[in-house]
Amino acid sequence: MAENVKTQENSEIKEKKEKFINAPKKTEKTKKEGFPLYLVGLMLILGILIGIAVMMITQPEQIPINGNDTNTTNPINDLEYKTVGVKVVYSAECENCVNKNTIEDLFNIRGVLYEVERVEANSEEGKELINKFDITYLPTAIVDAEKLKFYQKTNTDFEGNPNIRKVISSFVVPELNLSKEHYFPIMLTEKLGGCNTEKPSVIQFGDYYTELNAKSRSSLYDFLFDFNKSIDFRYSFVEEVSHDENALLANVFLMCASEQDKYIELERQFTSLYCNNPFKGDETILTSPEINGCWTLSDHYGTPLSQIEMDVALGRTSIDTNKFVECVNNQKQVLINAKYTAQELGLNLKGTYPRTGIFLIDCKETTMTSGIKNTLCSNHPELESCSRENNDTAEEQWIFL
């Protein structure tokens, strides 16, 4: 019995072993999987896009510089940091001058950010600035050269302009008269040398053959009719359209005549020949139509007077011939002196407007033909012609030469 039980247990054990051996093997349990790689990549890209959106919302907008002066290489966008400091030194004594510089108009057109402070020349600061920067003309702008570097084109233009000086870390910019619409008078900090101090002085800087000279001639005659006897009037040549020998000689003749106070006599004789009307009237009589319509009516207009014509005109004046010939024979020096005088006023350098048609009053203040009387009378109210109205016309008084 015991034996049967043991046999049965062995049989059961054997059967269990066979089942264990023949049972299918269990596979290795798979590790727990994370997110798929493509989902990780998408989430990374999404995070970058969200970051960029946040930056666009929180950072200030980049403001471009308008006009032709954009600096794209400098990352600084602080408007206050890029604002150019400007000090304009002006004179309150110059009634026809303004307290600004036309360089400000250039800055506005080009989008140069600037902040201006205006300093009167006779103030303590004004005197210090004039001495420190050796200022010759008023108004003059003193421009921060370091800040101007943010504006590449304007900085380059300043660096290459012969009219603009760089002193320490500033550009010294005199009134360059950049506008063709309006002339801005200037005032010298010191009088031009060689001026007559006995009576009021007026120097005309011109070129006889310019259209501007022709169109302003009638107004000049009116002025000289009133003031010729009470002022010292001189003519100084500034080359603009007169390049050939005869054209240059005509301007030399006028300068030599002005040394004898005979400028107006010779100028009118020149004009009577140069502006003679198409009906071939009497060239010894200069009428208003011939003066006012010279550039449209004259057969001669556009062709310089010949030397023979200039000699004929000279013979009709009361000029001292010996002194005149001596002056003309020294014409090379006369032209050099005129060039130097124009240079002192900045009239001989290109890029300024205008270069001719300028008048210097008392060797200190400039104006154009339309402003001569007002400028002269503001400085010399004691002159008789400043205190009265003259009803006579220039034509009636000047018609017979």
Secondary structure by P-SEA (a helix, b strand, c coil): caaaaaaaaaaaaaaaaaaaaaccccccccccccccaaaaaaaaaaaaaaaaaaaaaccccbbbbcccccccccccccccccbbbbbbbbbccccccccccaaaaaaaaacccbbbbbbbcccaaaaaaaaaaccccccbbbcccccccccaaaaaaaaacccccccccbbbbccccccccbbbbbbbcccccccccccbbbbbbcccccaaaaaaaaaaaaaaaacccccbbbbbbbccccccaaaaaaaaaaaaaaaacaaaaaaaaaaaaaaccccccccccccaaaaaacccccccccccccaaaaaaaaaacccaaaaaaaaaaaaaaaaaaaaaaaaaaccccccccccccccccccccccccccaaaaaaaacccccccccccccccccccccc
